[in-house]
Amino acid sequence: MQRRSVTSVLAAASLLFAAGCSSGGAPGGAGSAAASSPGGPRPSASVTAPPAKGSVTVTGTLTTDLTSPWGVAALPGGDLLMSSRDTGKVWRVAADGGRKTELGTVPGVAPGGEGGLLGLAVAPSYGRDHQVYAYFTTESDNRVARMLYDEKKPVGQQLGAPDTVLKGIPKGQVHNGGRIAFGPDKMLYAGTGETGDTGLAQDKKSLGGKILRMTPDGQPAQGNPDAGSVVYSYGHRNVQGLAWDAEGRLWAAEFGQNTWDELNLIEPGKNYGWPEVEGKGRGDARFVDPVAQWATADASPSGIAYAEGSIWMAGLRGERLWRIPLAGREASAPPQAFLKGEYGRLRTVVPTGDAGLWLVTSNTDGRGEPKKGDDRILRLKVS
C-alpha cells in the first residue's frame, strides 16, 4: 500500500479463518476467548516461548495466474475463498489441487487506487447459513456486507445480493484498510485506514483509522469501550493485518509513514498514536507503543497470521515474510525475515492448521513487477 499521502481465528472448531490465525494445532480456534475481547475467560499465566529462530520451507504452489488477490478466507474442509481487488470477483480455490471456481462479482465495488474488493471472512455460523462477509470500496465509502454462498447455483452466479451490515467507513485513493476477521468471541473485527486524512485516526466519531468490533449484524458489540459505537481501538494509520494468538489476544499490523511500520497488541479503548507518534519510545503515556517495529522499506505489512507460537507478517514493499515469536504479550526474540525478494510483494498469510501457512503474493496490484504465473498462492511449512 502507498504510504506517501499524508494485515482469523473463529471460535467454531470446524472453521479456519483466513485472515486471522490459528493456534498452530487443530484447525479453527485460538483455544480461548480473547483477553482483549470482552466477556472471554482470561488467558493462562503460563508462557512458553517458541524457539528464537524459526524456519520456512516452500513446499509447493497451490495456484497461479491470479489477478490482484487480496482477501482470503478458509471454508470448512480447507478450500479457500479469495477476493480480487480490481475485478470485484470472488473465487474458490481448492486446497487439494488448486482448482479455481468463480463464485461471482460483488455488485457495487468501485476499484480505484488502493480500494476495491478487499477482505473476506466466513461466518462462524457458516455451517447453517452459508454467509460470507466482504469489505469493499464503493463510490461513496468503504463498507462491510454479507452474502449467501450457494454452491448449487451455476458458476459465476453463486453469490447472493450483498446485505450491508456496516457502511460509512471513509474511503480514499490510499489507506482504505480492509482486513476483516471473526474473533474467538464470534464478533466481527475490521481494520480501517485514515484515507490520508490524518485527523480521522484520533477522531472517535469517525470510522477511519480504527479497529472496529461489531456483531455479525453490524451492531456495536457488547463490551466495546463506547456502548453505542463499533470503535474498538483508535489512532491507527492503515490496519491490514488482524490475528489472535493461542491465548486469544488480538494483534494488528499497520503501515507507518516514512519511519516505522508496527505490530501492535490491541486492547479495547487504547490509543495507538497516529498521527501524533510513529513507532516506539516516544514516552507519552497517552499512546500505546508497538510490540515490534520495522523500517518502512523492510515491511509495509499487510496480512498477518498466528502459527507455531509466532505472528507471521506479509510484507509488500519489503517483499519478505516476517516471523515474530511471542512470549505472552511480548516478542520473545527479534523478528526474523524469510523469502526476501524471492516472490515479490506479499499480501496475505493464512494458517493451514497443521504447522503450515498459505502465502498470497501481490505483484499484479499495480505496484509490483509481475513474473510469469503471478499472482500465486504458496504452501509453506513453518516452525
C-alpha positions as CSV (number, residue, x, y, z in Angstrom):
1,M,0.0,0.0,0.0
2,Q,1.1,3.6,-0.7
3,R,2.4,5.4,2.4
4,R,3.2,8.8,1.0
5,S,-0.2,10.6,1.2
6,V,-0.2,12.2,4.5
7,T,-2.9,-7.3,8.0
8,S,-8.7,-15.2,12.0
9,V,-9.4,-17.3,14.3
10,L,-13.0,-18.4,14.7
11,A,-14.5,-19.9,17.8
12,A,-16.1,-22.8,15.9
13,A,-13.6,-25.7,16.0
14,S,-14.6,-26.8,12.5
15,L,-13.8,-23.5,10.8
16,L,-10.5,-22.0,9.7
17,F,-10.5,-18.2,9.3
18,A,-8.2,-16.9,6.7
19,A,-7.1,-13.5,7.5
20,G,-6.7,-14.3,11.1
21,C,-4.9,-17.0,13.0
22,S,-4.9,-20.5,14.4
23,S,-3.3,-21.9,17.4
24,G,-1.0,-23.9,15.1
25,G,-2.7,-27.1,16.2
26,A,-6.1,-28.3,15.2
27,P,-7.8,-26.1,12.6
28,G,-10.2,-23.5,13.7
29,G,-9.6,-21.8,17.0
30,A,-7.3,-20.0,19.3
31,G,-8.4,-22.2,22.1
32,S,-9.8,-19.5,24.4
33,A,-11.8,-16.3,24.2
34,A,-9.8,-13.2,23.8
35,A,-8.2,-11.4,26.7
36,S,-8.7,-8.3,24.6
37,S,-12.3,-9.4,23.7
38,P,-14.8,-8.5,26.5
39,G,-16.6,-11.4,28.1
40,G,-14.0,-14.1,27.5
41,P,-12.0,-16.1,30.1
42,R,-8.7,-14.7,31.0
43,P,-5.7,-16.4,29.4
44,S,-3.5,-18.7,31.5
45,A,-0.5,-17.1,33.2
46,S,2.0,-19.7,31.8
47,V,4.0,-18.6,28.8
48,T,6.1,-20.9,26.7
49,A,8.1,-19.1,24.0
50,P,8.9,-20.7,20.7
51,P,12.5,-21.1,19.6
52,A,14.2,-17.8,18.9
53,K,15.0,-18.9,15.4
54,G,12.3,-20.4,13.1
55,S,12.2,-21.9,9.6
56,V,10.2,-21.6,6.4
57,T,10.1,-24.1,3.6
58,V,8.1,-23.5,0.5
59,T,6.5,-26.9,-0.1
60,G,4.5,-26.1,-3.2
61,T,2.4,-23.7,-5.3
62,L,-1.4,-24.1,-4.9
63,T,-2.4,-22.0,-7.8
64,T,-1.1,-19.3,-10.2
65,D,-2.3,-16.5,-12.6
66,L,-4.4,-14.7,-10.0
67,T,-5.5,-11.0,-10.6
68,S,-4.9,-8.6,-7.7
69,P,-5.6,-11.1,-5.0
70,W,-6.4,-9.5,-1.6
71,G,-8.6,-11.2,1.0
72,V,-8.6,-15.0,1.6
73,A,-10.8,-16.9,3.9
74,A,-10.9,-20.7,4.6
75,L,-14.1,-22.7,4.3
76,P,-14.8,-25.7,6.4
77,G,-12.9,-28.5,4.8
78,G,-10.0,-26.3,3.9
79,D,-10.8,-24.8,0.5
80,L,-10.1,-21.0,0.2
81,L,-12.2,-18.1,-0.8
82,M,-10.2,-15.3,-2.5
83,S,-11.1,-11.8,-3.5
84,S,-9.8,-9.9,-6.5
85,R,-9.4,-6.3,-5.5
86,D,-9.6,-4.8,-9.0
87,T,-12.2,-7.1,-10.6
88,G,-14.6,-7.4,-7.7
89,K,-14.8,-11.1,-8.2
90,V,-14.7,-13.9,-5.5
91,W,-13.1,-17.2,-6.3
92,R,-13.0,-20.6,-4.6
93,V,-9.6,-22.3,-4.7
94,A,-9.5,-26.0,-3.9
95,A,-6.9,-26.8,-1.2
96,D,-6.3,-30.1,-3.0
97,G,-5.0,-29.2,-6.5
98,G,-5.7,-25.5,-6.6
99,R,-8.7,-25.7,-9.0
100,K,-10.3,-22.2,-9.3
101,T,-14.1,-21.6,-9.5
102,E,-15.6,-18.2,-9.9
103,L,-18.4,-17.6,-7.4
104,G,-19.4,-14.2,-8.8
105,T,-18.8,-10.5,-8.8
106,V,-19.7,-8.4,-5.8
107,P,-22.0,-5.6,-7.1
108,G,-21.2,-2.0,-6.0
109,V,-17.5,-2.4,-5.8
110,A,-15.7,0.6,-7.2
111,P,-12.0,-0.2,-7.6
112,G,-9.5,2.7,-7.6
113,G,-6.1,3.3,-6.0
114,E,-5.9,1.0,-3.0
115,G,-9.7,0.5,-2.9
116,G,-11.8,-2.3,-4.3
117,L,-12.8,-5.7,-3.1
118,L,-10.6,-6.3,-0.1
119,G,-11.1,-8.5,3.0
120,L,-13.2,-11.7,3.2
121,A,-14.5,-13.6,6.2
122,V,-16.5,-16.7,6.6
123,A,-19.2,-16.5,9.3
124,P,-18.9,-18.7,12.4
125,S,-22.4,-19.8,11.6
126,Y,-21.5,-20.8,8.0
127,G,-22.4,-24.4,8.6
128,R,-26.1,-23.5,8.9
129,D,-26.4,-20.1,7.0
130,H,-23.5,-20.1,4.3
131,Q,-22.9,-16.4,4.9
132,V,-19.7,-14.9,3.5
133,Y,-18.6,-11.3,4.5
134,A,-16.7,-8.8,2.4
135,Y,-15.1,-5.4,3.0
136,F,-15.2,-3.3,-0.1
137,T,-15.0,0.2,-1.6
138,T,-18.0,1.8,-3.2
139,E,-18.3,5.1,-5.0
140,S,-19.1,6.8,-1.6
141,D,-17.5,4.8,1.2
142,N,-15.9,1.6,2.4
143,R,-18.4,-0.9,3.8
144,V,-18.9,-4.4,5.1
145,A,-21.6,-6.7,3.6
146,R,-22.6,-10.3,3.8
147,M,-23.7,-12.6,1.0
148,L,-25.2,-16.0,0.8
149,Y,-22.9,-18.5,-1.0
150,D,-25.0,-21.1,-2.8
151,E,-22.8,-23.8,-4.3
152,K,-25.7,-25.3,-6.1
153,K,-26.1,-22.4,-8.5
154,P,-24.2,-22.0,-11.8
155,V,-20.6,-21.0,-11.7
156,G,-20.4,-17.2,-11.6
157,Q,-23.8,-16.9,-10.0
158,Q,-23.2,-18.4,-6.6
159,L,-23.1,-15.2,-4.5
160,G,-26.4,-13.7,-3.3
161,A,-27.1,-9.9,-3.2
162,P,-25.0,-8.0,-0.6
163,D,-26.7,-7.3,2.6
164,T,-24.8,-4.3,4.1
165,V,-24.1,-4.6,7.8
166,L,-21.9,-1.5,8.2
167,K,-21.4,1.5,5.9
168,G,-19.8,4.9,6.2
169,I,-16.2,3.9,6.6
170,P,-14.2,6.7,4.9
171,K,-12.7,5.9,1.5
172,G,-9.7,7.3,-0.3
173,Q,-7.2,6.6,-3.0
174,V,-4.9,5.3,-0.2
175,H,-5.3,3.8,3.3
176,N,-8.6,2.0,3.0
177,G,-7.6,-0.7,5.5
178,G,-9.8,-3.6,4.5
179,R,-9.0,-6.7,6.6
180,I,-11.9,-8.4,8.4
181,A,-11.9,-11.3,10.7
182,F,-14.2,-13.1,13.2
183,G,-12.6,-13.3,16.6
184,P,-12.8,-16.1,19.2
185,D,-15.8,-14.2,20.7
186,K,-17.6,-14.6,17.3
187,M,-17.7,-10.9,16.8
188,L,-16.6,-9.3,13.5
189,Y,-13.5,-7.1,13.6
190,A,-12.4,-4.7,10.8
191,G,-9.2,-2.8,10.3
192,T,-9.7,0.6,8.6
193,G,-7.4,3.4,7.3
194,E,-7.5,7.1,7.6
195,T,-7.5,7.6,3.8
196,G,-4.6,10.1,4.1
197,D,-6.7,12.4,6.2
198,T,-4.6,12.0,9.4
199,G,-7.0,13.7,11.7
200,L,-9.6,10.9,11.3
201,A,-7.4,8.5,13.3
202,Q,-7.8,10.5,16.5
203,D,-11.5,11.3,15.9
204,K,-13.5,8.7,17.8
205,K,-16.6,9.7,15.9
206,S,-15.0,8.6,12.6
207,L,-14.7,5.0,11.5
208,G,-11.4,5.8,9.7
209,G,-8.0,4.8,11.3
210,K,-9.6,2.4,13.7
211,I,-10.1,-1.3,14.6
212,L,-13.9,-1.9,14.7
213,R,-15.7,-4.6,16.6
214,M,-19.3,-5.5,15.8
215,T,-21.9,-8.2,15.9
216,P,-22.4,-10.3,12.7
217,D,-25.3,-7.9,12.1
218,G,-23.0,-4.8,12.2
219,Q,-24.2,-3.5,15.6
220,P,-21.8,-2.3,18.4
221,A,-20.6,-5.4,20.2
222,Q,-21.3,-5.8,23.9
223,G,-18.2,-4.8,25.9
224,N,-17.0,-2.2,23.4
225,P,-15.4,0.9,25.0
226,D,-18.4,3.0,24.0
227,A,-21.6,1.0,24.2
228,G,-23.0,2.9,21.2
229,S,-20.0,2.6,18.9
230,V,-18.3,-0.1,16.9
231,V,-14.9,1.6,17.5
232,Y,-12.6,-0.8,19.5
233,S,-9.2,1.0,19.2
234,Y,-8.1,4.2,17.5
235,G,-5.0,6.1,16.5
236,H,-4.2,3.8,13.6
237,R,-2.9,4.8,10.2
238,N,-3.8,1.8,8.0
239,V,-4.6,-1.5,9.5
240,Q,-4.4,-4.5,7.2
241,G,-3.4,-7.4,9.5
242,L,-5.5,-8.9,12.2
243,A,-4.8,-12.2,14.1
244,W,-5.4,-13.8,17.5
245,D,-2.8,-15.8,19.4
246,A,-3.3,-19.0,21.3
247,E,-4.5,-17.1,24.4
248,G,-7.0,-15.0,22.4
249,R,-5.0,-11.8,22.3
250,L,-5.6,-9.6,19.3
251,W,-2.7,-8.5,17.2
252,A,-2.7,-6.0,14.4
253,A,-0.2,-4.8,11.8
254,E,-0.2,-1.3,10.2
255,F,1.7,0.9,7.9
256,G,3.9,3.7,9.2
257,Q,4.6,6.8,7.1
258,N,8.3,7.2,6.5
259,T,9.8,5.8,9.6
260,W,8.2,2.8,11.4
261,D,5.8,0.1,10.5
262,E,4.2,-1.5,13.5
263,L,2.9,-4.8,15.1
264,N,0.6,-3.9,17.9
265,L,-1.1,-5.8,20.7
266,I,-4.7,-4.4,20.7
267,E,-6.7,-3.7,23.8
268,P,-10.1,-2.0,23.9
269,G,-10.2,1.7,24.0
270,K,-6.5,2.2,23.7
271,N,-4.9,5.0,21.5
272,Y,-2.1,3.7,19.2
273,G,-0.8,7.2,18.5
274,W,-1.2,8.1,14.8
275,P,-0.5,10.8,13.7
276,E,1.0,12.1,17.0
277,V,3.6,9.3,17.2
278,E,5.1,6.7,15.0
279,G,7.0,3.7,16.4
280,K,8.4,3.1,19.9
281,G,9.9,5.2,22.6
282,R,8.0,8.4,22.5
283,G,7.5,8.4,26.2
284,D,3.9,9.6,26.1
285,A,1.6,7.7,28.4
286,R,-1.5,8.6,26.2
287,F,-0.3,6.2,23.5
288,V,0.5,2.5,23.3
289,D,3.9,1.5,21.9
290,P,4.1,-1.2,19.3
291,V,5.5,-4.6,20.3
292,A,7.7,-4.6,17.2
293,Q,8.6,-2.1,14.5
294,W,10.3,-2.1,11.1
295,A,11.8,0.5,8.8
296,T,9.1,1.1,6.2
297,A,11.4,-0.2,3.4
298,D,11.7,-3.5,5.1
299,A,8.0,-4.3,5.7
300,S,4.9,-2.3,4.6
301,P,2.8,-5.0,6.3
302,S,-0.4,-6.4,5.1
303,G,-1.9,-9.7,6.3
304,I,-0.8,-11.5,9.5
305,A,-1.4,-14.9,10.9
306,Y,-0.6,-16.8,14.1
307,A,1.0,-20.2,13.9
308,E,3.6,-22.3,15.8
309,G,3.9,-19.7,18.6
310,S,4.6,-16.8,16.3
311,I,3.0,-14.0,14.4
312,W,3.8,-14.2,10.6
313,M,3.6,-10.9,8.8
314,A,3.4,-10.5,5.0
315,G,5.4,-7.5,3.6
316,L,4.5,-5.6,0.5
317,R,7.3,-3.1,-0.1
318,G,9.6,-5.3,2.0
319,E,8.9,-8.3,-0.2
320,R,9.5,-10.7,2.7
321,L,7.7,-12.8,5.3
322,W,8.5,-11.8,8.9
323,R,8.3,-14.1,11.9
324,I,7.7,-12.6,15.4
325,P,8.0,-15.2,18.1
326,L,5.8,-14.4,21.1
327,A,6.0,-14.9,24.9
328,G,2.7,-13.7,26.1
329,R,2.3,-10.0,25.4
330,E,5.8,-9.5,24.2
331,A,8.1,-10.6,21.4
332,S,10.4,-13.3,22.8
333,A,13.2,-12.7,20.2
334,P,14.0,-10.3,17.4
335,P,11.8,-10.6,14.3
336,Q,13.2,-12.9,11.6
337,A,12.8,-12.4,7.8
338,F,12.3,-15.1,5.2
339,L,11.8,-15.2,1.4
340,K,13.4,-11.8,0.9
341,G,12.7,-10.8,-2.7
342,E,12.0,-14.3,-3.8
343,Y,8.3,-13.9,-4.6
344,G,7.9,-10.1,-4.8
345,R,5.2,-8.3,-2.8
346,L,3.4,-10.4,-0.2
347,R,-0.2,-9.6,0.6
348,T,-2.0,-12.2,2.7
349,V,-0.9,-15.1,5.0
350,V,-3.3,-17.7,6.3
351,P,-2.7,-20.6,8.7
352,T,-3.5,-24.1,7.5
353,G,-3.8,-25.6,11.0
354,D,-1.0,-28.1,10.5
355,A,2.2,-26.1,11.1
356,G,1.7,-24.5,7.7
357,L,0.7,-21.3,6.0
358,W,-0.9,-20.2,2.8
359,L,1.0,-17.2,1.4
360,V,-0.5,-14.9,-1.3
361,T,1.6,-12.7,-3.5
362,S,0.6,-9.2,-4.7
363,N,2.5,-8.4,-7.8
364,T,-0.5,-7.6,-10.1
365,D,-1.7,-4.7,-7.8
366,G,-0.1,-2.0,-10.0
367,R,2.9,-1.6,-7.8
368,G,4.7,-4.9,-8.3
369,E,6.7,-6.4,-11.1
370,P,4.7,-9.5,-12.2
371,K,6.5,-12.5,-13.3
372,K,5.1,-15.4,-15.3
373,G,2.5,-17.1,-13.2
374,D,1.8,-14.1,-10.9
375,D,0.0,-13.8,-8.7
376,R,0.1,-17.1,-6.8
377,I,-0.7,-18.9,-3.6
378,L,2.2,-20.7,-2.0
379,R,2.1,-23.5,0.6
380,L,4.6,-23.1,3.4
381,K,5.8,-25.3,6.3
382,V,6.9,-23.2,9.2
383,S,8.4,-23.5,12.7
